């Protein structure tokens, strides 16, 4: 069974394709691609983020509170109605990320969030997480808000499986046609050739990795995919309003 509860620290870095190639090749001394990436260069991750009509969750997140939370639906590749997907609550408390998720079919997940009624229990579900999500849904009036997808490469440390590094590129989003089964089309969120790296560890990162990042002059940044999509949406809305005003 896939891991359904995570507690870890996540540090993010942004860089171009040249920097990615240099770092990735050096990391292979200590790390190896995950099982899927050993056979395929990338795998596709698709997400549907839920929020209130007034964007309560993302606005709170961007205010950088000590505690923040969000709900998303995640699939690997383009799902169909009966594909197993993950419905996840992701929380961040004083920098520590806690993620709790359960497997559901895509249709079960859609119905659960829409109605707040928990699905009939099946052996692939995590009953405790379903109860937590049910309570979460009573606190917020949620609706599908943003679709986000990207291409990922992932690595694990050869000597410590708790250390994981992911590289995401070709991040795209849309606020229309919010059905995951309709494909990965959307507007680019970053410039072509840019990469977002996330270093994920239960404790502090090893000395060799800290030294490597310093040698490559890579420094942590704050980058939320949903958060940056929201800020981009606000900028576009402001530009459109100004165009109308001065037309």
Order of alpha helices (4+ residues) and beta strands (2+ residues): beta-alpha-beta-beta-alpha-beta-beta-beta-alpha-alpha-beta-beta-beta-beta-alpha-alpha
